[in-house]
């Protein structure tokens, strides 16, 4: 048996779009999609990828970023995060999973995530000290990370700020762009795009339902795989005292 020795199969934007159009019978076997068909398909494709971002914390889209020691300003309440470079240079996070403060010895303290309501109920947002809590506010062009208490002089001088966040998918702007997804998601995208394009080409409602069922099945299988395979330990919370 002769194996290829490779496992890096990938497909570019227009090749996948053509495959989806072929599923619908719009492009014949071995045929080529027209420029107009690819334009329609690529618009639907990018919209679909943006929608897939809502499905949860895709493991392959987790990234980390750091604001190094000496760059935290004493008394700073909010840190902006954007690709254009502000306080923290990174793509606007869809969500932030963890925030830590790292001292000069490399020891990290994990801060507690709070809600917007909890943050805005804090009586003195400018109080200085050692930050213990954070709240993330994703805006249109940047993300705003609020920390409380604000940094004191020691934090400003000696500590770095680390974040673990979820990055948005890259757009597929060019005909030869690959997808920022692992291989196991390529079939999901192919079926999802076919389903989204079906109304454009007069595909019957019954056939569209069948496509939706297949797409949903593949998507759910991919989502169930895209999880951390850890053990979960549960224990009761003991608050003291027996009830009589």
C-alpha positions in Angstrom: 0.0 0.0 0.0 1.5 3.3 -1.1 0.5 6.2 1.2 1.0 9.9 0.2 2.9 10.8 3.3 1.0 14.1 3.4 -2.0 15.3 5.4 -2.2 18.9 4.4 -5.1 18.9 1.9 -6.6 22.3 1.4 -8.9 24.0 -1.1 -9.0 27.6 -2.2 -12.0 29.9 -2.4 -13.1 29.6 -6.0 -12.5 25.8 -6.1 -14.8 25.3 -3.2 -17.4 27.7 -4.6 -17.4 25.8 -7.9 -17.8 22.5 -6.0 -20.9 23.9 -4.2 -22.4 25.1 -7.5 -21.7 21.7 -9.0 -23.8 20.1 -6.2 -26.7 22.3 -7.3 -26.3 21.4 -11.0 -25.4 25.0 -11.9 -22.0 24.0 -13.1 -21.5 20.8 -15.1 -19.1 18.1 -14.2 -15.7 19.4 -15.2 -17.1 22.8 -16.1 -16.1 26.2 -14.9 -18.2 28.7 -13.0 -18.7 32.1 -14.6 -17.4 35.3 -13.0 -21.0 36.3 -12.1 -21.6 32.9 -10.4 -18.4 33.2 -8.4 -19.2 36.7 -7.3 -22.6 35.6 -6.0 -21.0 32.5 -4.3 -18.2 34.4 -2.7 -20.6 37.0 -1.2 -22.6 34.2 0.3 -19.5 32.4 1.4 -18.1 35.4 3.4 -21.5 36.0 5.0 -21.6 32.3 6.0 -18.1 32.4 7.5 -19.1 35.5 9.6 -22.2 33.6 10.8 -20.1 30.5 11.8 -18.3 32.8 14.3 -21.5 32.7 16.4 -21.2 28.9 16.9 -18.8 29.0 19.8 -15.2 29.0 20.8 -13.6 27.3 17.9 -10.3 25.9 19.3 -8.3 26.8 16.2 -9.3 30.5 16.5 -7.9 30.9 20.0 -5.0 33.4 20.1 -3.0 35.1 22.8 -1.6 38.7 23.0 0.5 40.5 25.5 0.9 44.1 26.7 4.5 43.9 28.0 5.7 45.3 31.3 6.1 49.1 31.3 3.3 49.6 28.9 0.4 49.5 31.4 -0.4 53.0 32.5 -1.1 53.7 36.1 -4.8 54.4 36.6 -5.7 53.2 33.1 -9.3 52.0 33.2 -9.8 50.7 29.6 -7.4 49.0 27.2 -8.2 49.1 23.5 -7.5 46.1 21.3 -7.3 46.4 17.5 -5.2 45.3 14.5 -4.3 48.9 13.8 -2.3 49.1 17.0 -3.6 50.7 20.1 -2.9 49.4 23.6 -2.9 45.8 22.5 -2.3 44.9 18.8 -4.6 42.0 17.8 -7.7 41.5 15.6 -10.7 42.7 17.5 -11.6 39.7 19.7 -15.0 38.1 19.3 -14.6 37.3 23.0 -11.9 37.2 25.7 -11.5 33.9 27.6 -8.8 34.7 30.1 -6.9 37.7 31.4 -3.8 37.4 33.5 -1.2 39.7 35.1 2.4 38.4 34.8 5.1 39.5 37.2 8.8 39.9 36.5 9.4 36.3 37.5 6.9 34.9 35.0 4.2 34.1 37.6 0.7 34.8 36.3 -2.4 35.7 38.3 -5.7 34.9 36.7 -8.2 37.8 36.9 -12.0 37.3 37.3 -14.4 38.0 34.5 -17.4 40.1 35.4 -20.4 41.3 33.4 -21.1 44.8 32.1 -23.7 45.3 34.8 -21.3 44.2 37.5 -18.6 46.6 36.1 -20.9 49.6 35.9 -22.1 49.0 39.4 -18.6 49.4 40.8 -18.7 52.6 42.9 -15.2 53.8 42.1 -13.9 52.7 38.8 -10.7 54.7 39.0 -9.4 53.3 42.3 -5.8 52.1 42.0 -4.4 48.8 43.2 -3.8 45.3 41.9 -6.4 44.5 39.2 -8.5 41.5 40.1 -11.5 41.8 37.7 -12.1 42.5 34.1 -15.0 43.1 31.7 -14.8 43.0 27.8 -16.8 45.2 25.5 -16.5 44.3 21.8 -17.1 47.4 19.7 -17.4 47.5 15.9 -13.7 48.3 15.1 -12.0 47.5 18.3 -12.4 45.7 21.6 -12.4 47.5 25.0 -11.0 45.7 28.0 -11.9 47.2 31.4 -9.9 46.3 34.5 -10.6 47.0 38.1 -9.0 48.2 40.2 -6.8 50.2 37.9 -3.1 49.6 38.0 -0.9 51.1 40.7 2.7 52.1 40.2 4.0 48.6 40.9 1.7 47.0 38.3 2.6 49.7 35.8 6.4 49.1 36.2 6.7 45.4 36.8 3.7 43.6 35.3 2.6 42.4 31.8 -1.0 41.9 30.7 -1.8 38.7 28.9 -5.1 37.8 27.2 -6.4 34.6 25.6 -9.1 35.5 23.0 -11.1 34.3 20.1 -10.0 35.7 16.7 -12.5 36.4 13.9 -12.2 34.4 10.7 -10.1 36.0 8.0 -12.1 37.1 5.0 -11.7 35.2 1.7 -11.1 38.1 -0.6 -9.1 36.5 -3.4 -9.9 33.7 -5.7 -6.9 31.7 -4.4 -7.4 32.4 -0.7 -7.5 29.4 1.5 -9.9 29.1 4.4 -8.9 29.8 8.0 -10.5 26.5 9.1 -9.1 23.0 9.7 -9.6 20.3 7.1 -12.5 18.8 9.0 -14.6 21.9 8.4 -14.1 22.1 4.6 -17.0 19.8 3.9 -19.2 21.7 6.2 -18.5 24.9 4.3 -19.1 23.2 0.9 -22.6 21.9 2.0 -23.4 25.1 3.8 -22.6 27.3 0.8 -24.6 25.0 -1.5 -27.6 25.3 0.8 -27.3 29.1 0.9 -27.0 29.4 -2.9 -29.9 27.1 -3.6 -32.6 29.8 -3.6 -30.6 31.9 -6.0 -30.8 29.1 -8.6 -34.4 28.0 -8.1 -33.6 24.7 -6.4 -36.9 23.2 -5.1 -37.8 23.5 -1.4 -37.6 19.8 -0.9 -34.1 19.6 -2.2 -33.1 22.7 -0.1 -34.5 20.9 3.0 -32.3 17.9 2.2 -29.3 20.1 1.8 -30.0 21.8 5.1 -30.3 18.4 6.8 -26.9 17.2 5.4 -25.3 20.6 6.3 -26.7 20.6 9.8 -25.5 17.0 10.4 -22.0 17.8 9.2 -21.8 21.0 11.1 -23.0 19.4 14.4 -20.4 16.6 13.9 -17.6 19.2 13.4 -18.8 21.2 16.4 -18.9 18.2 18.7 -15.3 17.4 17.7 -14.1 21.0 18.1 -14.0 20.8 21.9 -11.4 20.2 24.5 -11.3 16.6 25.6 -10.8 17.1 29.3 -12.2 15.4 32.4 -14.8 17.4 34.3 -14.9 17.2 38.1 -17.9 18.3 40.0 -18.2 18.7 43.8 -20.8 20.2 46.1 -20.2 23.7 47.4 -20.0 23.6 51.2 -21.2 26.7 53.0 -21.1 25.3 56.5 -23.7 24.1 58.9 -26.3 21.3 58.7 -30.0 22.0 58.2 -32.3 20.4 60.7 
